[in-house]
Amino acid sequence: MNKILTTVTMALLLVVATSCSSVKVAADFDKNADFNQFKTFAFFKNGIDKAEISDLDKRRILRAIESELMAKGYVKSENPDMLVSIFTKSRDKINVYNNAMGYGPYGYGWGWSPYYWNSGYNSVSTSTEGTLYVDLIDANKKELVWQGMGTGYLSERMDKKEERINEFVAKIMEKYPPGVEL
């Protein structure tokens, strides 16, 4: 019985830990595009300049994308087959938790207490949800052929920022090229 309880507890902790850090991804692509023709890439500066994030985060994202593409066998080039652009969105989420126990934060009891009839207490927290779009453009036709999107919570800790960006990009790029799902 103890082994079962321990196993269930560990599984629940794993689910909670992974759900907090997960990135929801989706991808869309041009079904008429021949993705086998793309061998080289470059970054599309005009598109990247429009992304409303810090230059430091842009460089982190671009390094992560470059690393993922090179791991898939693509080569960075001055005369590319494919252009890479990014777009970002973020929104702050405010979470209000209401503990409406009716007895206040100090528990049950008889007698006169200013907390006895308390209707509970509220806890407020904020978090930032970010969405990263990675656009792959046919350099010859100047047409979007693939778009990957990842949505998840951003790290508030500066020492975890690069790790979180790498996680976002890796999850998004798992969807490229289309039809080669891992």
C-alpha positions in Angstrom: 0.0 0.0 0.0 2.8 2.4 0.9 4.5 1.7 -2.5 1.3 2.6 -4.3 0.8 5.7 -2.3 4.4 6.8 -2.9 4.1 6.1 -6.7 0.8 8.0 -6.9 2.3 10.9 -5.0 5.4 11.1 -7.2 3.2 10.9 -10.3 1.1 13.8 -9.1 4.2 15.9 -8.3 5.6 15.2 -11.7 2.3 16.3 -13.4 2.2 19.5 -11.3 5.8 20.3 -12.0 5.5 19.7 -15.7 2.2 21.6 -16.0 3.6 24.7 -14.4 6.5 24.9 -16.9 4.8 23.6 -20.0 4.6 25.4 -23.2 1.5 24.9 -25.4 2.5 24.8 -29.0 0.7 24.8 -32.4 1.9 25.1 -35.9 0.4 25.9 -39.3 1.9 25.5 -42.7 1.3 25.9 -46.4 0.3 22.4 -47.6 1.6 23.2 -51.1 5.1 24.1 -49.9 8.0 21.8 -50.6 9.9 21.8 -47.3 12.6 19.5 -48.7 13.9 22.5 -50.9 14.9 24.4 -47.8 18.5 23.9 -46.8 19.7 27.3 -45.7 18.3 30.1 -43.6 18.9 33.7 -42.5 17.1 36.0 -40.1 14.6 38.5 -41.5 15.8 41.7 -39.8 12.7 43.8 -40.8 10.3 41.4 -39.1 12.5 40.8 -36.1 12.9 44.6 -35.5 9.2 44.9 -35.0 9.1 42.4 -32.1 8.3 44.4 -29.0 10.8 42.8 -26.6 14.2 43.8 -25.4 17.2 43.3 -27.7 18.7 40.9 -25.1 15.6 38.7 -25.4 15.6 38.9 -29.2 19.2 37.7 -29.2 18.4 34.8 -26.8 15.4 33.8 -29.0 17.5 34.0 -32.3 20.4 32.0 -30.8 17.9 29.3 -29.7 16.2 29.2 -33.1 19.6 29.1 -34.9 20.7 26.2 -32.6 17.5 24.3 -33.3 17.7 24.7 -37.1 21.4 23.8 -37.2 20.6 20.7 -35.2 18.1 19.8 -37.9 20.8 20.1 -40.6 20.1 23.6 -41.9 22.9 26.0 -42.6 23.0 29.8 -41.9 23.7 31.6 -45.2 24.0 35.0 -46.8 21.9 33.7 -49.7 19.2 31.6 -47.9 16.3 29.5 -49.1 14.3 30.4 -46.0 13.9 33.5 -43.9 13.2 33.4 -40.1 11.2 36.0 -38.3 9.6 36.3 -34.9 6.7 38.0 -33.3 5.8 38.2 -29.6 2.8 39.0 -27.5 2.4 39.0 -23.7 -0.4 39.6 -21.3 -0.4 40.0 -17.5 -2.8 37.7 -15.7 -4.1 38.6 -12.3 -5.2 35.6 -10.2 -7.5 36.2 -7.2 -7.9 33.4 -4.8 -10.8 33.7 -2.3 -10.7 31.6 0.8 -14.4 32.0 1.9 -14.3 29.8 5.0 -16.3 32.1 7.1 -14.1 31.7 10.1 -11.1 33.8 9.1 -7.5 32.7 8.8 -7.3 31.7 12.5 -9.6 28.7 12.5 -12.6 27.7 14.5 -13.5 28.7 18.0 -16.2 30.1 20.4 -16.1 33.4 22.0 -15.8 37.0 20.8 -13.2 37.6 18.1 -13.1 40.2 15.4 -12.1 37.4 13.0 -15.0 35.1 13.8 -17.4 36.5 11.3 -14.7 37.2 8.7 -15.9 36.1 5.2 -12.5 34.8 4.4 -9.4 36.4 2.9 -8.2 37.0 -0.6 -4.8 36.3 -2.1 -3.8 38.1 -5.3 -0.9 37.1 -7.6 0.2 38.1 -11.0 1.9 36.2 -13.8 2.9 37.0 -17.4 1.8 34.7 -20.2 3.8 35.1 -23.3 3.3 33.9 -26.9 6.2 33.5 -29.3 5.6 33.1 -33.0 8.3 31.7 -35.3 7.7 32.5 -38.9 9.5 30.7 -41.7 9.3 32.4 -45.1 10.2 31.1 -48.5 13.0 33.6 -49.4 12.4 33.3 -53.2 8.6 33.8 -53.1 8.6 36.0 -50.1 5.6 34.0 -48.7 5.0 32.6 -45.2 5.3 28.8 -45.4 5.3 27.7 -41.8 4.4 29.3 -38.5 4.9 27.9 -35.1 3.5 29.3 -31.9 4.3 28.7 -28.3 2.3 30.0 -25.3 3.3 29.7 -21.7 4.2 31.6 -18.5 7.4 33.6 -18.6 10.0 33.4 -15.9 10.3 36.3 -13.5 13.8 35.2 -12.5 16.5 36.6 -14.7 18.7 33.5 -14.1 16.0 31.3 -15.6 15.1 33.5 -18.5 17.4 31.9 -21.1 16.4 28.4 -20.0 12.8 29.3 -20.4 13.3 30.9 -23.9 15.3 27.7 -25.0 12.3 25.6 -23.8 9.8 27.7 -25.7 11.9 27.6 -28.9 12.6 23.8 -28.6 9.0 23.0 -28.2 7.9 25.1 -31.1 10.6 23.8 -33.4 9.6 20.2 -32.6 6.7 20.9 -35.0 9.1 21.7 -37.9 9.3 20.4 -40.6 5.6 19.5 -40.8 4.9 15.7 -40.9 8.0 14.8 -38.9 6.5 14.8 -35.4 8.7 13.4 -32.7 
